[in-house]
Amino acid sequence: MRKSEITSIADKIGGRVDDVTDRVNDAKALARDWSKRARRLAQERPGAVLIGAVALGFVLAKVARHA
């Protein structure tokens, strides 16, 4: 392989790494946003969150029994 080919491949890999890094950072920001929203909802409407958690647990238990 020539030096120019190696450089080209390294540049492509570097570009892909940058793309993956950007996607990971976007995912982290989205997760932080969802976490903030969930906390805010739990503070504003704790009863609704509790009922939702119980309902979700019930559904998951039913699904687990039939799996």
URJO-V700495 format. One record per pair of residues at least 24 apart in sequence whose ideal C-beta (glycine too) atoms are under 6 Angstrom apart, sorted by the first residue. I is the first residue (numbers start at 1). GAP is how many residues later the second one is. Records with the same first field share a line. If there is no record, write none. Layout:
I: GAP, GAP
This chain:
none
